[in-house]
């Protein structure tokens, strides 16, 4: 049927589905075992939310279902491409995926400041929790380095030099 015969108020806009964390084409979707569990738990929550929708309006229910289905589709794509890397299987003497690395800022605006981050998958990255994605410039600069070595990375508009203090895996 032609859209010309549909009342304007009956036309529904496609729902906006927020995108997941960026993962460039061709890049492997590495996740930690904990990150994989979090993705599975997120899927359970979305499925539960979909099942328990309590909306009386058909239009609102269709919209809410479409949003949840869109999120589930994106999540299932991410789960399907996930490659779990176990931190305990990584070389212990150098920074790799799953490592918690502490470093010290050498000359620069943050000189003397010590920081620590864990390198994780894009979906589990959360700076507030001290987790950065393996694609982040800082993670890339640190990867492959050993304790005592230095790395250079562009941060805050200036080139920072960092000295690696400790590397650990949970």
Secondary structure, DSSP 8 states (H G I E B T S, - for coil): --GGGS-GGG----------S---TT--EEE-HHHHHHHHHHHHHHHHHHHT-----HHHHHHHHHHHHHHHHHHHHHHHHEEE--GGGS-TTS--TTEEEEEEE-SSTTTT-EEEEEEE-TTT-BGGGTEEETTSHHHHHHTT--TT-EEEEEETTEEEEEEEEEEEE-
